[in-house]
Amino acid sequence: RKRSHHLSIEAFMIMRLFLLLAFSTLTLLLGAGFSDEESKVGSSNDDRQALLAVKSQVSENKRGVLASWNHSIPFCEWKGVTCGHKHRRVIGLDLGGLKLDGIISPSIGNLSFLRSLNLGDNSFSGTIPEEVGMLFRLQQLNMSYNTLEGVIP
């Protein structure tokens, strides 16, 4: 009788361990898909597309400065781009002093992790896109020495 009681405790412990492992696995799988802040706000591919849209609005004769902005180089290594370490999202864009001209693409508002934006000392014209106002993480903004019109959203 003592022996069967011992086996049932062993079986209970094995069952408990199995359930704990199954629950942990399920939690990890669900957590990977739904708790990641990056998945709520877009992806790093959105950042690549936004940057390419910014480049497309720079005058053709000035795009050579942004030659590194292409599909063969990871966008976190592009000139003027700084990415965060955790999510590999664009947190800084420094195009200051590159003498670029053209307009500022509204797609800049898709850089949802952007903290610092320097477009100063260029020749951008037109209005400041309203989408800049959606960059709620933005802490530093420099658009001085351009020929921009309107208000900062």
Secondary structure as the mmCIF struct_conf table of DSSP 4:
data_model
#
loop_
_struct_conf.conf_type_id
_struct_conf.id
_struct_conf.beg_label_comp_id
_struct_conf.beg_label_asym_id
_struct_conf.beg_label_seq_id
_struct_conf.end_label_comp_id
_struct_conf.end_label_asym_id
_struct_conf.end_label_seq_id
HELX_RH_AL_P HELX_RH_AL_P1 LYS A 2 PHE A 34
BEND BEND1 SER A 35 SER A 35
HELX_RH_AL_P HELX_RH_AL_P2 GLU A 37 VAL A 41
HELX_RH_AL_P HELX_RH_AL_P3 SER A 44 SER A 56
TURN_TY1_P TURN_TY1_P1 GLN A 57 GLN A 57
STRN STRN1 VAL A 58 VAL A 58
HELX_RH_3T_P HELX_RH_3T_P1 GLU A 60 LEU A 66
TURN_TY1_P TURN_TY1_P2 ALA A 67 SER A 68
BEND BEND2 ASN A 70 ASN A 70
TURN_TY1_P TURN_TY1_P3 HIS A 71 SER A 72
BEND BEND3 ILE A 73 ILE A 73
HELX_RH_3T_P HELX_RH_3T_P2 PHE A 75 GLU A 77
BEND BEND4 TRP A 78 TRP A 78
TURN_TY1_P TURN_TY1_P4 LYS A 79 GLY A 80
STRN STRN2 VAL A 81 CYS A 83
TURN_TY1_P TURN_TY1_P5 HIS A 85 HIS A 87
STRN STRN3 VAL A 90 ASP A 94
TURN_TY1_P TURN_TY1_P6 GLY A 96 GLY A 97
BEND BEND5 LEU A 98 LEU A 98
STRN STRN4 ASP A 101 ILE A 103
HELX_RH_3T_P HELX_RH_3T_P3 PRO A 106 ASN A 110
TURN_TY1_P TURN_TY1_P7 SER A 112 PHE A 113
STRN STRN5 SER A 116 ASN A 118
BEND BEND6 ASP A 121 ASN A 122
STRN STRN6 SER A 123 THR A 127
HELX_LH_PP_P HELX_LH_PP_P1 ILE A 128 PRO A 129
HELX_RH_3T_P HELX_RH_3T_P4 GLU A 130 MET A 134
TURN_TY1_P TURN_TY1_P8 PHE A 136 ARG A 137
STRN STRN7 GLN A 140 ASN A 142
BEND BEND7 TYR A 145 ASN A 146
STRN STRN8 THR A 147 GLU A 149
BEND BEND8 GLY A 150 GLY A 150
#
